[in-house]
Amino acid sequence: MSKEKVLVIDDDVVLTKMLATRLKPAGFDVTVAHSAREGLKTAYQTHPDLIVLDIMMPGMDGYQACERLRELTSAPILMLTAKSREEDVIRGFEVGADDYVRKLFTFRELEARLRALLKRASRQEAQPVYNDGVLRIDLERGRVYRCGKLVHLTPTEMRLLKALAGRPGQVLSHTRLLEEVWGPAYRDAVGNLALYIRYLREKLEDDPAHPQYIRTQWGEGYVFTPAGEAA
């Protein structure tokens, strides 16, 4: 069985060596890059299954690197950093990160998060294509088009859209969406869900303030409403 390829991008040589030493016996094929630019080049060449990315690096920081990586790959990105402010976490998600681990962490926690990200990324649910002439969602291939133009969605945004559009007309609770998209550990992270609902509306709706596709059911959750149907 082939090993999952993990790319670690961090300028801390001691830490990257420790990560490689602990992750390789756990069944991961680990490649290390010690700068953001080296990491981008390595990601292009090796096509990793998952990326562990530090934020505080000289030159190009992790936020900038994450945005660039999203142009190259849809592989899950776990940000690894000493930053702890809520706004730093939110910014990481905004630029396309899928998870966030603060230093100091345990290797047991890190391995569990890596496996959870890989498990979610490997799910290939065959879903029908939604197409109303304006919005086209190919859930199986993970492609979204609006007025014929490809809409870039992060992997987290795509998972959330799949959860909603894969069950048109069905109200999905906050807890159910959080567990399905982020995992059981995030079942109370309602702020994350609201943030990503906003991102999807900004990318898919004519008027995000008055959404036609992704509607709020107050006190219940959210529902994907096909065009022409009542909420």
DRENPA-3360 file (N, C-alpha, C; in nm, 2 decimals, always signed):
BEGIN
1 = MSKEKVLV = +0.08/-0.12/+0.00/+0.00/+0.00/+0.00/+0.09/+0.12/+0.00 ~ +0.06/+0.22/-0.09/+0.14/+0.34/-0.10/+0.12/+0.43/+0.02 ~ +0.22/+0.50/+0.07/+0.21/+0.59/+0.18/+0.15/+0.72/+0.14 ~ +0.08/+0.79/+0.23/+0.03/+0.92/+0.20/+0.15/+1.02/+0.21 ~ +0.15/+1.11/+0.10/+0.26/+1.20/+0.09/+0.23/+1.33/+0.17 ~ +0.32/+1.36/+0.26/+0.30/+1.49/+0.34/+0.42/+1.58/+0.32 ~ +0.38/+1.70/+0.28/+0.49/+1.80/+0.26/+0.48/+1.90/+0.38 ~ +0.60/+1.91/+0.45/+0.61/+2.00/+0.57/+0.69/+2.12/+0.53;
9 = IDDDVVLT = +0.63/+2.24/+0.54/+0.70/+2.36/+0.51/+0.72/+2.45/+0.63 ~ +0.84/+2.46/+0.68/+0.87/+2.53/+0.80/+1.02/+2.56/+0.80 ~ +1.05/+2.68/+0.85/+1.19/+2.72/+0.85/+1.27/+2.67/+0.97 ~ +1.20/+2.61/+1.06/+1.26/+2.55/+1.18/+1.31/+2.41/+1.15 ~ +1.45/+2.40/+1.13/+1.51/+2.28/+1.09/+1.49/+2.17/+1.19 ~ +1.50/+2.21/+1.32/+1.49/+2.11/+1.43/+1.35/+2.05/+1.43 ~ +1.25/+2.14/+1.42/+1.11/+2.09/+1.42/+1.08/+2.00/+1.30 ~ +1.12/+2.04/+1.18/+1.09/+1.96/+1.06/+1.16/+1.82/+1.07;
17 = KMLATRLK = +1.28/+1.82/+1.13/+1.34/+1.69/+1.15/+1.27/+1.60/+1.25 ~ +1.22/+1.67/+1.36/+1.14/+1.59/+1.45/+1.01/+1.54/+1.39 ~ +0.94/+1.62/+1.31/+0.82/+1.58/+1.25/+0.84/+1.46/+1.15 ~ +0.95/+1.48/+1.07/+0.98/+1.37/+0.98/+1.01/+1.24/+1.06 ~ +1.08/+1.25/+1.17/+1.12/+1.13/+1.25/+1.00/+1.06/+1.31 ~ +0.90/+1.14/+1.35/+0.78/+1.09/+1.41/+0.67/+1.04/+1.31 ~ +0.66/+1.11/+1.20/+0.56/+1.08/+1.10/+0.59/+0.96/+1.01 ~ +0.72/+0.95/+0.98/+0.75/+0.84/+0.89/+0.72/+0.70/+0.94;
25 = PAGFDVTV = +0.75/+0.67/+1.07/+0.72/+0.54/+1.12/+0.56/+0.52/+1.13 ~ +0.49/+0.64/+1.13/+0.34/+0.63/+1.14/+0.28/+0.60/+1.01 ~ +0.37/+0.58/+0.90/+0.31/+0.55/+0.77/+0.31/+0.66/+0.67 ~ +0.37/+0.77/+0.70/+0.36/+0.89/+0.61/+0.49/+0.90/+0.53 ~ +0.48/+0.94/+0.41/+0.60/+0.97/+0.32/+0.62/+1.12/+0.33 ~ +0.72/+1.16/+0.41/+0.74/+1.30/+0.45/+0.85/+1.37/+0.36 ~ +0.81/+1.48/+0.31/+0.91/+1.57/+0.24/+0.91/+1.70/+0.31 ~ +1.03/+1.76/+0.32/+1.05/+1.89/+0.40/+1.10/+2.00/+0.31;
33 = AHSAREGL = +1.04/+2.12/+0.33/+1.09/+2.24/+0.27/+1.11/+2.35/+0.38 ~ +1.22/+2.42/+0.37/+1.25/+2.52/+0.48/+1.23/+2.66/+0.44 ~ +1.15/+2.69/+0.34/+1.10/+2.82/+0.31/+0.97/+2.81/+0.22 ~ +0.90/+2.92/+0.22/+0.77/+2.91/+0.15/+0.80/+2.89/+0.00 ~ +0.90/+2.96/-0.06/+0.92/+2.94/-0.20/+0.97/+2.80/-0.23 ~ +1.05/+2.74/-0.15/+1.10/+2.60/-0.17/+0.98/+2.51/-0.16 ~ +0.88/+2.54/-0.06/+0.77/+2.46/-0.05/+0.68/+2.46/-0.17 ~ +0.66/+2.58/-0.23/+0.58/+2.59/-0.35/+0.64/+2.51/-0.47;
41 = KTAYQTHP = +0.77/+2.52/-0.48/+0.83/+2.44/-0.58/+0.82/+2.29/-0.56 ~ +0.83/+2.25/-0.43/+0.82/+2.11/-0.40/+0.68/+2.06/-0.42 ~ +0.58/+2.14/-0.38/+0.44/+2.10/-0.40/+0.41/+2.08/-0.55 ~ +0.46/+2.17/-0.63/+0.44/+2.16/-0.78/+0.51/+2.03/-0.83 ~ +0.62/+1.99/-0.78/+0.70/+1.88/-0.83/+0.64/+1.74/-0.77 ~ +0.60/+1.74/-0.65/+0.57/+1.61/-0.58/+0.42/+1.58/-0.57 ~ +0.34/+1.68/-0.58/+0.19/+1.66/-0.57/+0.16/+1.59/-0.44 ~ +0.18/+1.66/-0.32/+0.15/+1.59/-0.19/+0.01/+1.57/-0.17;
49 = DLIVLDIM = -0.02/+1.47/-0.08/-0.16/+1.45/-0.04/-0.21/+1.54/+0.07 ~ -0.11/+1.60/+0.14/-0.14/+1.69/+0.25/-0.02/+1.78/+0.28 ~ -0.05/+1.90/+0.32/+0.06/+2.00/+0.35/+0.05/+2.05/+0.49 ~ +0.16/+2.05/+0.56/+0.17/+2.11/+0.69/+0.25/+2.24/+0.67 ~ +0.19/+2.35/+0.71/+0.25/+2.48/+0.67/+0.26/+2.57/+0.79 ~ +0.39/+2.62/+0.81/+0.41/+2.72/+0.92/+0.37/+2.85/+0.87 ~ +0.33/+2.94/+0.96/+0.29/+3.08/+0.93/+0.41/+3.17/+0.93 ~ +0.49/+3.17/+1.04/+0.59/+3.27/+1.06/+0.72/+3.22/+1.00;
57 = MPGMDGYQ = +0.74/+3.27/+0.87/+0.86/+3.23/+0.80/+0.91/+3.36/+0.73 ~ +1.05/+3.37/+0.72/+1.10/+3.50/+0.66/+1.07/+3.50/+0.51 ~ +1.06/+3.62/+0.46/+1.02/+3.64/+0.32/+0.88/+3.62/+0.30 ~ +0.84/+3.52/+0.23/+0.69/+3.49/+0.21/+0.64/+3.41/+0.33 ~ +0.54/+3.47/+0.40/+0.49/+3.40/+0.51/+0.39/+3.29/+0.48 ~ +0.34/+3.22/+0.58/+0.25/+3.11/+0.55/+0.12/+3.15/+0.49 ~ +0.07/+3.27/+0.52/-0.06/+3.31/+0.46/-0.04/+3.33/+0.31 ~ +0.06/+3.40/+0.27/+0.09/+3.42/+0.13/+0.11/+3.28/+0.06;
65 = ACERLREL = +0.19/+3.20/+0.13/+0.22/+3.07/+0.07/+0.09/+2.98/+0.05 ~ +0.00/+2.99/+0.15/-0.13/+2.92/+0.14/-0.21/+2.96/+0.02 ~ -0.21/+3.09/+0.00/-0.29/+3.14/-0.12/-0.23/+3.09/-0.25 ~ -0.09/+3.09/-0.25/-0.02/+3.04/-0.37/-0.05/+2.89/-0.39 ~ -0.04/+2.82/-0.28/-0.06/+2.67/-0.28/-0.20/+2.64/-0.34 ~ -0.30/+2.72/-0.30/-0.43/+2.69/-0.35/-0.45/+2.71/-0.50 ~ -0.35/+2.78/-0.56/-0.35/+2.78/-0.71/-0.29/+2.66/-0.77 ~ -0.22/+2.58/-0.69/-0.15/+2.46/-0.74/-0.22/+2.33/-0.70;
73 = TSAPILML = -0.28/+2.33/-0.59/-0.33/+2.20/-0.54/-0.46/+2.22/-0.45 ~ -0.54/+2.11/-0.45/-0.65/+2.11/-0.36/-0.62/+2.02/-0.24 ~ -0.50/+1.98/-0.22/-0.46/+1.90/-0.10/-0.49/+1.97/+0.03 ~ -0.54/+1.90/+0.13/-0.56/+1.97/+0.26/-0.44/+2.04/+0.31 ~ -0.46/+2.16/+0.37/-0.35/+2.23/+0.43/-0.37/+2.25/+0.58 ~ -0.28/+2.20/+0.66/-0.29/+2.22/+0.81/-0.18/+2.33/+0.85 ~ -0.23/+2.44/+0.90/-0.14/+2.54/+0.94/-0.08/+2.51/+1.08 ~ +0.05/+2.53/+1.10/+0.12/+2.49/+1.22/+0.19/+2.62/+1.27;
81 = TAKSREED = +0.15/+2.68/+1.38/+0.20/+2.81/+1.42/+0.19/+2.84/+1.57 ~ +0.27/+2.93/+1.61/+0.27/+2.98/+1.75/+0.16/+3.09/+1.77 ~ +0.11/+3.14/+1.66/+0.00/+3.24/+1.67/-0.12/+3.19/+1.74 ~ -0.19/+3.26/+1.83/-0.30/+3.21/+1.90/-0.42/+3.30/+1.90 ~ -0.41/+3.42/+1.84/-0.53/+3.51/+1.84/-0.63/+3.46/+1.74 ~ -0.76/+3.48/+1.77/-0.87/+3.43/+1.69/-0.86/+3.48/+1.55 ~ -0.82/+3.61/+1.54/-0.81/+3.67/+1.40/-0.71/+3.60/+1.32 ~ -0.60/+3.55/+1.38/-0.50/+3.48/+1.31/-0.55/+3.35/+1.26;
89 = VIRGFEVG = -0.63/+3.28/+1.34/-0.69/+3.15/+1.30/-0.79/+3.18/+1.18 ~ -0.87/+3.28/+1.20/-0.97/+3.31/+1.09/-0.90/+3.35/+0.96 ~ -0.79/+3.42/+0.97/-0.72/+3.46/+0.85/-0.66/+3.33/+0.78 ~ -0.62/+3.24/+0.86/-0.57/+3.11/+0.80/-0.68/+3.04/+0.72 ~ -0.80/+3.03/+0.78/-0.91/+2.97/+0.70/-0.95/+3.05/+0.58 ~ -0.94/+3.19/+0.59/-0.97/+3.27/+0.48/-0.88/+3.25/+0.36 ~ -0.76/+3.22/+0.38/-0.67/+3.20/+0.27/-0.66/+3.06/+0.22 ~ -0.75/+2.97/+0.28/-0.76/+2.83/+0.22/-0.71/+2.72/+0.31;
97 = ADDYVRKL = -0.67/+2.75/+0.43/-0.63/+2.64/+0.52/-0.75/+2.55/+0.56 ~ -0.73/+2.42/+0.59/-0.83/+2.33/+0.63/-0.83/+2.30/+0.78 ~ -0.72/+2.32/+0.84/-0.71/+2.30/+0.99/-0.60/+2.38/+1.04 ~ -0.59/+2.39/+1.17/-0.50/+2.49/+1.24/-0.45/+2.42/+1.37 ~ -0.32/+2.40/+1.39/-0.27/+2.35/+1.51/-0.17/+2.45/+1.57 ~ -0.19/+2.48/+1.70/-0.10/+2.58/+1.76/+0.02/+2.50/+1.83 ~ +0.13/+2.56/+1.82/+0.25/+2.51/+1.89/+0.23/+2.55/+2.04 ~ +0.26/+2.48/+2.13/+0.31/+2.34/+2.13/+0.20/+2.24/+2.12;
105 = FTFRELEA = +0.22/+2.14/+2.04/+0.12/+2.04/+2.01/+0.18/+1.90/+2.05 ~ +0.10/+1.80/+2.06/+0.15/+1.66/+2.08/+0.15/+1.60/+1.94 ~ +0.24/+1.50/+1.93/+0.24/+1.43/+1.80/+0.12/+1.34/+1.78 ~ +0.07/+1.30/+1.89/-0.06/+1.22/+1.88/-0.17/+1.30/+1.82 ~ -0.18/+1.43/+1.87/-0.29/+1.52/+1.82/-0.26/+1.55/+1.67 ~ -0.14/+1.58/+1.64/-0.10/+1.61/+1.50/-0.13/+1.50/+1.41 ~ -0.10/+1.38/+1.44/-0.12/+1.26/+1.36/-0.27/+1.24/+1.34 ~ -0.35/+1.26/+1.45/-0.49/+1.24/+1.44/-0.56/+1.34/+1.35;
113 = RLRALLKR = -0.51/+1.47/+1.35/-0.56/+1.57/+1.26/-0.52/+1.54/+1.12 ~ -0.40/+1.50/+1.09/-0.36/+1.46/+0.96/-0.45/+1.35/+0.90 ~ -0.47/+1.25/+0.98/-0.55/+1.14/+0.93/-0.69/+1.18/+0.90 ~ -0.75/+1.27/+0.99/-0.88/+1.32/+0.97/-0.89/+1.40/+0.84 ~ -0.79/+1.48/+0.81/-0.79/+1.56/+0.69/-0.78/+1.47/+0.57 ~ -0.70/+1.37/+0.57/-0.68/+1.28/+0.46/-0.81/+1.20/+0.44 ~ -0.87/+1.16/+0.55/-1.00/+1.08/+0.53/-1.10/+1.16/+0.46 ~ -1.12/+1.29/+0.50/-1.22/+1.37/+0.44/-1.19/+1.40/+0.30;
121 = ASRQEAQP = -1.06/+1.42/+0.27/-1.02/+1.45/+0.13/-1.04/+1.33/+0.04 ~ -1.04/+1.21/+0.09/-1.04/+1.09/+0.01/-1.19/+1.05/-0.02 ~ -1.28/+1.11/+0.05/-1.42/+1.08/+0.02/-1.46/+1.12/-0.12 ~ -1.51/+1.03/-0.20/-1.55/+1.06/-0.34/-1.69/+1.02/-0.35 ~ -1.78/+1.10/-0.31/-1.93/+1.07/-0.32/-1.98/+1.11/-0.45 ~ -2.03/+1.01/-0.53/-2.09/+1.05/-0.66/-2.22/+1.12/-0.64 ~ -2.22/+1.25/-0.68/-2.34/+1.33/-0.66/-2.38/+1.38/-0.80 ~ -2.51/+1.41/-0.82/-2.55/+1.46/-0.94/-2.50/+1.61/-0.97;
129 = VYNDGVLR = -2.51/+1.65/-1.09/-2.47/+1.78/-1.13/-2.59/+1.87/-1.12 ~ -2.58/+1.98/-1.05/-2.68/+2.08/-1.04/-2.66/+2.19/-1.14 ~ -2.76/+2.23/-1.22/-2.74/+2.33/-1.33/-2.87/+2.40/-1.35 ~ -2.88/+2.53/-1.32/-3.00/+2.60/-1.35/-2.98/+2.71/-1.46 ~ -2.87/+2.69/-1.53/-2.84/+2.79/-1.64/-2.75/+2.90/-1.59 ~ -2.75/+2.93/-1.46/-2.66/+3.03/-1.41/-2.55/+2.97/-1.32 ~ -2.60/+2.88/-1.23/-2.50/+2.81/-1.14/-2.50/+2.67/-1.18 ~ -2.38/+2.62/-1.20/-2.36/+2.48/-1.23/-2.26/+2.42/-1.13;
137 = IDLERGRV = -2.31/+2.31/-1.06/-2.23/+2.25/-0.96/-2.21/+2.10/-0.99 ~ -2.08/+2.06/-1.02/-2.05/+1.93/-1.05/-1.99/+1.87/-0.92 ~ -2.07/+1.81/-0.84/-2.02/+1.76/-0.71/-1.92/+1.65/-0.71 ~ -1.94/+1.56/-0.81/-1.85/+1.45/-0.83/-1.70/+1.50/-0.86 ~ -1.69/+1.59/-0.95/-1.56/+1.64/-0.99/-1.51/+1.76/-0.91 ~ -1.60/+1.81/-0.82/-1.56/+1.93/-0.74/-1.54/+2.05/-0.82 ~ -1.63/+2.08/-0.92/-1.61/+2.20/-1.00/-1.74/+2.28/-0.99 ~ -1.73/+2.41/-0.98/-1.85/+2.50/-0.97/-1.83/+2.61/-1.08;
145 = YRCGKLVH = -1.93/+2.64/-1.15/-1.93/+2.74/-1.26/-2.04/+2.84/-1.23 ~ -2.02/+2.96/-1.25/-2.12/+3.07/-1.25/-2.12/+3.15/-1.37 ~ -2.23/+3.15/-1.44/-2.24/+3.22/-1.57/-2.13/+3.17/-1.67 ~ -2.10/+3.04/-1.66/-2.00/+2.98/-1.75/-1.85/+2.99/-1.70 ~ -1.83/+3.06/-1.59/-1.69/+3.09/-1.55/-1.67/+3.00/-1.42 ~ -1.55/+2.94/-1.42/-1.51/+2.86/-1.31/-1.50/+2.94/-1.18 ~ -1.56/+2.89/-1.07/-1.55/+2.96/-0.94/-1.45/+2.88/-0.86 ~ -1.35/+2.95/-0.80/-1.25/+2.89/-0.72/-1.31/+2.87/-0.58;
153 = LTPTEMRL = -1.31/+2.75/-0.53/-1.35/+2.72/-0.39/-1.24/+2.65/-0.32 ~ -1.22/+2.68/-0.20/-1.12/+2.61/-0.12/-1.18/+2.47/-0.09 ~ -1.10/+2.37/-0.05/-1.15/+2.24/-0.02/-1.26/+2.24/+0.09 ~ -1.24/+2.33/+0.19/-1.34/+2.34/+0.29/-1.47/+2.40/+0.24 ~ -1.46/+2.50/+0.16/-1.58/+2.55/+0.09/-1.65/+2.45/+0.01 ~ -1.57/+2.37/-0.06/-1.63/+2.27/-0.15/-1.70/+2.16/-0.07 ~ -1.64/+2.12/+0.04/-1.71/+2.02/+0.13/-1.84/+2.07/+0.18 ~ -1.84/+2.20/+0.22/-1.96/+2.26/+0.27/-2.07/+2.26/+0.17;
161 = LKALAGRP = -2.03/+2.30/+0.05/-2.13/+2.31/-0.06/-2.18/+2.17/-0.10 ~ -2.09/+2.07/-0.10/-2.14/+1.94/-0.12/-2.24/+1.89/-0.02 ~ -2.21/+1.92/+0.10/-2.31/+1.88/+0.21/-2.45/+1.94/+0.19 ~ -2.45/+2.07/+0.14/-2.57/+2.14/+0.12/-2.64/+2.11/-0.01 ~ -2.56/+2.12/-0.12/-2.62/+2.10/-0.25/-2.65/+1.95/-0.28 ~ -2.58/+1.86/-0.21/-2.61/+1.72/-0.22/-2.74/+1.68/-0.16 ~ -2.80/+1.77/-0.08/-2.94/+1.74/-0.02/-3.03/+1.86/-0.04 ~ -3.06/+1.90/-0.17/-3.14/+2.02/-0.20/-3.27/+2.01/-0.13;
169 = GQVLSHTR = -3.31/+2.13/-0.07/-3.43/+2.14/+0.00/-3.44/+2.08/+0.14 ~ -3.33/+2.02/+0.19/-3.32/+1.96/+0.32/-3.25/+2.06/+0.42 ~ -3.31/+2.09/+0.53/-3.25/+2.18/+0.62/-3.15/+2.10/+0.70 ~ -3.02/+2.14/+0.70/-2.92/+2.08/+0.78/-2.88/+2.16/+0.90 ~ -2.88/+2.10/+1.01/-2.85/+2.17/+1.14/-2.70/+2.21/+1.14 ~ -2.68/+2.31/+1.23/-2.54/+2.36/+1.25/-2.45/+2.24/+1.29 ~ -2.49/+2.16/+1.38/-2.41/+2.05/+1.43/-2.38/+1.95/+1.33 ~ -2.48/+1.92/+1.25/-2.46/+1.82/+1.14/-2.36/+1.87/+1.04;
177 = LLEEVWGP = -2.37/+1.99/+1.00/-2.28/+2.05/+0.90/-2.13/+2.05/+0.96 ~ -2.12/+2.10/+1.08/-1.99/+2.11/+1.14/-1.92/+1.97/+1.15 ~ -2.00/+1.87/+1.20/-1.94/+1.74/+1.21/-1.91/+1.68/+1.07 ~ -1.99/+1.70/+0.97/-1.97/+1.65/+0.84/-1.85/+1.71/+0.77 ~ -1.84/+1.85/+0.78/-1.74/+1.92/+0.71/-1.61/+1.93/+0.78 ~ -1.61/+1.96/+0.91/-1.49/+1.98/+0.99/-1.45/+1.86/+1.08 ~ -1.55/+1.78/+1.12/-1.53/+1.67/+1.21/-1.59/+1.69/+1.34 ~ -1.61/+1.58/+1.42/-1.68/+1.59/+1.55/-1.62/+1.69/+1.65;
185 = AYRDAVGN = -1.49/+1.71/+1.64/-1.42/+1.80/+1.74/-1.47/+1.95/+1.72 ~ -1.53/+1.98/+1.61/-1.57/+2.11/+1.57/-1.72/+2.13/+1.58 ~ -1.79/+2.04/+1.65/-1.94/+2.05/+1.65/-1.99/+2.18/+1.71 ~ -1.91/+2.25/+1.79/-1.96/+2.37/+1.86/-1.90/+2.50/+1.79 ~ -1.83/+2.48/+1.68/-1.76/+2.59/+1.62/-1.86/+2.66/+1.52 ~ -1.97/+2.71/+1.57/-2.07/+2.78/+1.49/-2.01/+2.90/+1.41 ~ -1.92/+2.97/+1.48/-1.86/+3.08/+1.41/-1.79/+3.05/+1.28 ~ -1.72/+2.93/+1.28/-1.65/+2.88/+1.16/-1.75/+2.86/+1.05;
193 = LALYIRYL = -1.87/+2.79/+1.09/-1.97/+2.76/+0.99/-2.03/+2.89/+0.93 ~ -2.06/+2.99/+1.01/-2.12/+3.11/+0.96/-2.02/+3.18/+0.87 ~ -1.89/+3.18/+0.90/-1.79/+3.24/+0.82/-1.79/+3.18/+0.68 ~ -1.79/+3.05/+0.67/-1.78/+2.98/+0.54/-1.91/+2.99/+0.46 ~ -2.02/+3.00/+0.53/-2.15/+3.02/+0.46/-2.14/+3.16/+0.39 ~ -2.08/+3.26/+0.46/-2.07/+3.39/+0.40/-1.98/+3.38/+0.28 ~ -1.87/+3.31/+0.29/-1.77/+3.30/+0.18/-1.85/+3.24/+0.06 ~ -1.93/+3.13/+0.08/-2.00/+3.07/-0.03/-2.10/+3.16/-0.10;
201 = REKLEDDP = -2.17/+3.24/-0.01/-2.27/+3.33/-0.06/-2.20/+3.44/-0.15 ~ -2.09/+3.49/-0.10/-2.01/+3.59/-0.18/-1.97/+3.54/-0.31 ~ -1.94/+3.41/-0.32/-1.90/+3.36/-0.45/-2.01/+3.31/-0.54 ~ -2.12/+3.27/-0.48/-2.23/+3.21/-0.56/-2.35/+3.29/-0.58 ~ -2.38/+3.38/-0.50/-2.51/+3.46/-0.50/-2.50/+3.59/-0.58 ~ -2.61/+3.63/-0.64/-2.61/+3.76/-0.70/-2.61/+3.87/-0.59 ~ -2.68/+3.85/-0.48/-2.68/+3.94/-0.37/-2.66/+3.86/-0.24 ~ -2.54/+3.85/-0.20/-2.51/+3.77/-0.08/-2.60/+3.81/+0.05;
209 = AHPQYIRT = -2.64/+3.93/+0.05/-2.72/+3.98/+0.17/-2.86/+3.92/+0.16 ~ -2.90/+3.88/+0.04/-3.04/+3.82/+0.01/-3.02/+3.70/-0.07 ~ -2.96/+3.59/-0.01/-2.93/+3.47/-0.08/-3.05/+3.40/-0.14 ~ -3.03/+3.34/-0.26/-3.13/+3.26/-0.32/-3.10/+3.11/-0.32 ~ -2.97/+3.08/-0.31/-2.93/+2.94/-0.30/-2.91/+2.88/-0.16 ~ -2.83/+2.95/-0.09/-2.79/+2.90/+0.05/-2.87/+2.99/+0.15 ~ -2.98/+2.94/+0.20/-3.06/+3.01/+0.29/-3.05/+2.97/+0.43 ~ -3.08/+3.07/+0.52/-3.08/+3.04/+0.66/-3.21/+3.00/+0.71;
217 = QWGEGYVF = -3.22/+2.90/+0.78/-3.34/+2.86/+0.86/-3.32/+2.89/+1.00 ~ -3.37/+3.01/+1.05/-3.33/+3.06/+1.18/-3.37/+2.96/+1.29 ~ -3.27/+2.94/+1.37/-3.29/+2.84/+1.48/-3.27/+2.70/+1.44 ~ -3.25/+2.67/+1.31/-3.24/+2.53/+1.27/-3.10/+2.51/+1.20 ~ -3.07/+2.58/+1.09/-2.95/+2.56/+1.02/-2.95/+2.63/+0.88 ~ -2.91/+2.55/+0.78/-2.90/+2.61/+0.65/-2.96/+2.51/+0.55 ~ -3.01/+2.56/+0.43/-3.07/+2.48/+0.33/-3.03/+2.53/+0.19 ~ -3.00/+2.44/+0.10/-2.97/+2.47/-0.04/-3.10/+2.47/-0.11;
225 = TPAGEAA = -3.14/+2.58/-0.17/-3.27/+2.59/-0.24/-3.24/+2.60/-0.39 ~ -3.28/+2.50/-0.47/-3.26/+2.52/-0.62/-3.34/+2.64/-0.67 ~ -3.29/+2.70/-0.78/-3.35/+2.82/-0.83/-3.50/+2.79/-0.87 ~ -3.59/+2.89/-0.83/-3.73/+2.87/-0.87/-3.81/+2.81/-0.76 ~ -3.75/+2.75/-0.66/-3.82/+2.69/-0.55/-3.83/+2.78/-0.43 ~ -3.93/+2.77/-0.36/-3.95/+2.85/-0.24/-3.86/+2.79/-0.13 ~ -3.82/+2.88/-0.03/-3.74/+2.84/+0.08/-3.82/+2.76/+0.17;
% end
